[in-house]
Amino acid sequence: MSKNVILVPTNFSSRANIAYRQSINFAERTNGDVYLLHVIPLRSRRENLDLEIDVIQNQVLNLLDEYGSNIRRKVHTRIEYGPVNQTIVKVEKEIEPDFLFIGSDAARNDHNKSITLKLIDKISCPLVVFAGRFDKVGCDRIVLPVDLTKETKQKVDLAVKIAKIYASKVYAVSATGSHDKELLMQLEEKMGEVKAIFDKLQIECETHLLQTEANVESMANAVNDFADDINASAIIIMTHQETKLQKFFVGSMATELIKKANVPIVCVSPKDLNNK
């Protein structure tokens, strides 16, 4: 399998189309390949599959027609029939992409049915979730939440990779509800260490301590508000628990960010980068 492969599940929604357009931009910058996947759900009647496949193939062709022949040879299309989540996971395991780009279906008031949120903990590669109204090409500003655990290094490594591709500026932030002076000093010191890494690589970086209330929703709102204020292009988070204090894990912080964010959320699990 070639490097810089992006898997893009699509249901042809507006957010899915944004994920596809961003995958094309990424592929152009990295000489990568895009795998555009549509899953016909099991609820579709088998006797109608031929007609449905024809309709889907026309929708796929319409997406491909947005770009010239040079990029079309880098886009591989695939139509599958089966349970949507399980089929996406099966294809992801098969082609082993570097990233999975997906348009979020995480409704603010009903995330139990969300395909996106159910995929987060099952995908081996970093998952880039396109939520909200985001439709900006490229990735010029990255928000990188920082904590005091060793897994922060994994996010830094991924941020370095993306920043080099897009010449991005990185904003290392810590959202905390604590007023403990020693902890705040440790967070400032950690952000300084992260900034030093980017400085050494000549990647522009700023640090910001976001003081907020000591609960997951308030901290997620603080990160999202900061991202909106700077017109960010991405927020990179861990999807497993990062710290007992801040509780950055898939059931709370990641869910809150994805439900409310207006910019893409890059979700990376500790196992993602350990297995590469």
DRENLO-697321 format. One record per residue (C-alpha): residue in three letters; residue number from 1; x, y, z. Coordinates in steps of 0.1 Angstrom, whole numbers, plus 5000, padded with zeros to 4 digits. Layout:
// DRENLO-697321
NODE	Ala	NUM	X	Y	Z
...
END
This chain:
// DRENLO-697321
NODE	Met	1	5000	5000	5000
NODE	Ser	2	5013	5034	4991
NODE	Lys	3	5019	5062	5016
NODE	Asn	4	4994	5090	5023
NODE	Val	5	4963	5070	5017
NODE	Ile	6	4930	5087	5028
NODE	Leu	7	4898	5067	5033
NODE	Val	8	4866	5088	5028
NODE	Pro	9	4833	5071	5037
NODE	Thr	10	4805	5091	5021
NODE	Asn	11	4767	5093	5022
NODE	Phe	12	4768	5123	4998
NODE	Ser	13	4757	5147	5026
NODE	Ser	14	4771	5183	5026
NODE	Arg	15	4796	5174	5054
NODE	Ala	16	4807	5142	5036
NODE	Asn	17	4813	5163	5005
NODE	Ile	18	4835	5187	5026
NODE	Ala	19	4855	5157	5039
NODE	Tyr	20	4860	5145	5003
NODE	Arg	21	4871	5179	4990
NODE	Gln	22	4896	5182	5019
NODE	Ser	23	4909	5147	5011
NODE	Ile	24	4916	5157	4975
NODE	Asn	25	4935	5188	4988
NODE	Phe	26	4956	5166	5011
NODE	Ala	27	4962	5140	4983
NODE	Glu	28	4974	5168	4960
NODE	Arg	29	4999	5181	4986
NODE	Thr	30	5012	5146	4995
NODE	Asn	31	5009	5128	4962
NODE	Gly	32	4985	5105	4980
NODE	Asp	33	4955	5083	4971
NODE	Val	34	4919	5088	4981
NODE	Tyr	35	4896	5058	4986
NODE	Leu	36	4860	5070	4983
NODE	Leu	37	4837	5045	5000
NODE	His	38	4799	5043	5001
NODE	Val	39	4781	5016	5021
NODE	Ile	40	4746	5006	5011
NODE	Pro	41	4729	4998	5045
NODE	Leu	42	4713	4965	5052
NODE	Arg	43	4679	4981	5053
NODE	Ser	44	4680	4985	5016
NODE	Arg	45	4661	4957	4998
NODE	Arg	46	4682	4933	4978
NODE	Glu	47	4659	4934	4949
NODE	Asn	48	4664	4971	4945
NODE	Leu	49	4702	4970	4948
NODE	Asp	50	4710	4972	4911
NODE	Leu	51	4690	5004	4907
NODE	Glu	52	4705	5018	4939
NODE	Ile	53	4740	5010	4928
NODE	Asp	54	4733	5028	4895
NODE	Val	55	4722	5059	4913
NODE	Ile	56	4752	5058	4937
NODE	Gln	57	4776	5054	4908
NODE	Asn	58	4762	5085	4892
NODE	Gln	59	4766	5104	4925
NODE	Val	60	4802	5092	4927
NODE	Leu	61	4809	5103	4891
NODE	Asn	62	4794	5138	4899
NODE	Leu	63	4819	5141	4928
NODE	Leu	64	4848	5130	4905
NODE	Asp	65	4838	5155	4878
NODE	Glu	66	4846	5184	4902
NODE	Tyr	67	4883	5177	4895
NODE	Gly	68	4903	5172	4864
NODE	Ser	69	4917	5139	4851
NODE	Asn	70	4950	5143	4869
NODE	Ile	71	4934	5139	4903
NODE	Arg	72	4908	5113	4891
NODE	Arg	73	4935	5087	4886
NODE	Lys	74	4943	5091	4923
NODE	Val	75	4907	5085	4935
NODE	His	76	4896	5049	4939
NODE	Thr	77	4859	5043	4944
NODE	Arg	78	4842	5015	4963
NODE	Ile	79	4806	5005	4969
NODE	Glu	80	4798	4980	4996
NODE	Tyr	81	4766	4964	5010
NODE	Gly	82	4763	4957	5047
NODE	Pro	83	4762	4972	5082
NODE	Val	84	4776	5007	5078
NODE	Asn	85	4799	5009	5108
NODE	Gln	86	4812	4974	5105
NODE	Thr	87	4818	4978	5068
NODE	Ile	88	4838	5010	5072
NODE	Val	89	4859	4993	5099
NODE	Lys	90	4865	4963	5077
NODE	Val	91	4876	4984	5047
NODE	Glu	92	4899	5005	5070
NODE	Lys	93	4916	4974	5083
NODE	Glu	94	4920	4961	5047
NODE	Ile	95	4936	4992	5031
NODE	Glu	96	4953	5005	5062
NODE	Pro	97	4950	5043	5054
NODE	Asp	98	4971	5070	5070
NODE	Phe	99	4939	5090	5077
NODE	Leu	100	4901	5085	5076
NODE	Phe	101	4882	5117	5067
NODE	Ile	102	4845	5117	5075
NODE	Gly	103	4817	5142	5076
NODE	Ser	104	4802	5142	5111
NODE	Asp	105	4766	5130	5118
NODE	Ala	106	4770	5137	5155
NODE	Ala	107	4737	5154	5164
NODE	Arg	108	4739	5177	5194
NODE	Asn	109	4710	5160	5211
NODE	Asp	110	4712	5123	5200
NODE	His	111	4748	5110	5197
NODE	Asn	112	4738	5074	5205
NODE	Lys	113	4729	5069	5168
NODE	Ser	114	4759	5086	5154
NODE	Ile	115	4781	5066	5130
NODE	Thr	116	4809	5090	5136
NODE	Leu	117	4810	5087	5173
NODE	Lys	118	4807	5049	5171
NODE	Leu	119	4837	5047	5148
NODE	Ile	120	4861	5068	5169
NODE	Asp	121	4872	5039	5191
NODE	Lys	122	4873	5013	5164
NODE	Ile	123	4895	5029	5138
NODE	Ser	124	4932	5023	5139
NODE	Cys	125	4944	5054	5120
NODE	Pro	126	4938	5091	5129
NODE	Leu	127	4902	5100	5122
NODE	Val	128	4895	5135	5109
NODE	Val	129	4859	5146	5116
NODE	Phe	130	4844	5174	5096
NODE	Ala	131	4817	5191	5117
NODE	Gly	132	4799	5223	5118
NODE	Arg	133	4800	5247	5089
NODE	Phe	134	4837	5243	5080
NODE	Asp	135	4845	5245	5043
NODE	Lys	136	4880	5261	5043
NODE	Val	137	4905	5246	5020
NODE	Gly	138	4938	5236	5036
NODE	Cys	139	4950	5237	5072
NODE	Asp	140	4967	5269	5082
NODE	Arg	141	4960	5270	5119
NODE	Ile	142	4961	5239	5142
NODE	Val	143	4948	5240	5178
NODE	Leu	144	4967	5214	5200
NODE	Pro	145	4953	5208	5235
NODE	Val	146	4982	5200	5258
NODE	Asp	147	4982	5181	5291
NODE	Leu	148	5008	5166	5314
NODE	Thr	149	5008	5130	5301
NODE	Lys	150	5032	5112	5278
NODE	Glu	151	5005	5108	5251
NODE	Thr	152	5008	5145	5244
NODE	Lys	153	5039	5136	5224
NODE	Gln	154	5019	5116	5200
NODE	Lys	155	4997	5146	5192
NODE	Val	156	5028	5167	5188
NODE	Asp	157	5042	5143	5163
NODE	Leu	158	5010	5143	5142
NODE	Ala	159	5007	5181	5144
NODE	Val	160	5043	5183	5131
NODE	Lys	161	5034	5161	5102
NODE	Ile	162	5003	5181	5093
NODE	Ala	163	5020	5215	5098
NODE	Lys	164	5049	5205	5075
NODE	Ile	165	5024	5196	5048
NODE	Tyr	166	5004	5228	5050
NODE	Ala	167	5029	5253	5065
NODE	Ser	168	5005	5256	5094
NODE	Lys	169	5008	5277	5126
NODE	Val	170	5003	5257	5158
NODE	Tyr	171	4985	5269	5189
NODE	Ala	172	4993	5248	5220
NODE	Val	173	4966	5253	5245
NODE	Ser	174	4957	5240	5279
NODE	Ala	175	4921	5242	5291
NODE	Thr	176	4918	5239	5329
NODE	Gly	177	4894	5246	5357
NODE	Ser	178	4921	5244	5383
NODE	His	179	4935	5274	5402
NODE	Asp	180	4963	5254	5418
NODE	Lys	181	4994	5275	5412
NODE	Glu	182	5017	5244	5410
NODE	Leu	183	4995	5227	5384
NODE	Leu	184	4992	5259	5363
NODE	Met	185	5029	5263	5364
NODE	Gln	186	5033	5227	5352
NODE	Leu	187	5009	5233	5324
NODE	Glu	188	5027	5264	5313
NODE	Glu	189	5060	5246	5315
NODE	Lys	190	5046	5217	5294
NODE	Met	191	5033	5241	5267
NODE	Gly	192	5067	5258	5267
NODE	Glu	193	5083	5224	5260
NODE	Val	194	5059	5217	5232
NODE	Lys	195	5066	5252	5217
NODE	Ala	196	5103	5245	5218
NODE	Ile	197	5098	5214	5197
NODE	Phe	198	5080	5234	5170
NODE	Asp	199	5105	5263	5173
NODE	Lys	200	5133	5239	5166
NODE	Leu	201	5116	5227	5135
NODE	Gln	202	5108	5263	5124
NODE	Ile	203	5071	5258	5128
NODE	Glu	204	5054	5289	5141
NODE	Cys	205	5038	5282	5175
NODE	Glu	206	5019	5301	5202
NODE	Thr	207	5009	5290	5237
NODE	His	208	4976	5299	5255
NODE	Leu	209	4963	5288	5289
NODE	Leu	210	4925	5287	5288
NODE	Gln	211	4910	5292	5323
NODE	Thr	212	4875	5278	5326
NODE	Glu	213	4852	5259	5349
NODE	Ala	214	4863	5224	5360
NODE	Asn	215	4840	5203	5339
NODE	Val	216	4843	5186	5306
NODE	Glu	217	4816	5206	5288
NODE	Ser	218	4832	5240	5298
NODE	Met	219	4867	5229	5288
NODE	Ala	220	4854	5216	5254
NODE	Asn	221	4836	5249	5249
NODE	Ala	222	4868	5268	5258
NODE	Val	223	4888	5249	5232
NODE	Asn	224	4861	5253	5206
NODE	Asp	225	4856	5290	5213
NODE	Phe	226	4894	5295	5210
NODE	Ala	227	4894	5277	5177
NODE	Asp	228	4866	5298	5164
NODE	Asp	229	4883	5330	5176
NODE	Ile	230	4915	5323	5156
NODE	Asn	231	4897	5308	5126
NODE	Ala	232	4914	5275	5131
NODE	Ser	233	4915	5247	5106
NODE	Ala	234	4918	5217	5130
NODE	Ile	235	4918	5206	5166
NODE	Ile	236	4940	5176	5174
NODE	Ile	237	4928	5155	5203
NODE	Met	238	4934	5121	5219
NODE	Thr	239	4903	5099	5220
NODE	His	240	4913	5078	5251
NODE	Gln	241	4918	5091	5286
NODE	Glu	242	4947	5116	5288
NODE	Thr	243	4945	5129	5323
NODE	Lys	244	4925	5121	5354
NODE	Leu	245	4920	5158	5360
NODE	Gln	246	4907	5168	5326
NODE	Lys	247	4891	5135	5315
NODE	Phe	248	4900	5138	5278
NODE	Phe	249	4884	5105	5266
NODE	Val	250	4860	5094	5240
NODE	Gly	251	4829	5093	5261
NODE	Ser	252	4830	5130	5271
NODE	Met	253	4856	5155	5258
NODE	Ala	254	4858	5141	5223
NODE	Thr	255	4821	5138	5221
NODE	Glu	256	4816	5174	5233
NODE	Leu	257	4841	5187	5208
NODE	Ile	258	4827	5168	5179
NODE	Lys	259	4791	5177	5187
NODE	Lys	260	4798	5215	5190
NODE	Ala	261	4829	5222	5169
NODE	Asn	262	4828	5243	5137
NODE	Val	263	4863	5231	5126
NODE	Pro	264	4876	5196	5119
NODE	Ile	265	4886	5174	5149
NODE	Val	266	4916	5151	5143
NODE	Cys	267	4910	5122	5167
NODE	Val	268	4940	5100	5175
NODE	Ser	269	4941	5071	5199
NODE	Pro	270	4973	5061	5218
NODE	Lys	271	4973	5028	5198
NODE	Asp	272	4973	5047	5165
NODE	Leu	273	5008	5059	5166
NODE	Asn	274	5022	5031	5187
NODE	Asn	275	5014	5006	5160
NODE	Lys	276	5027	5026	5130
END
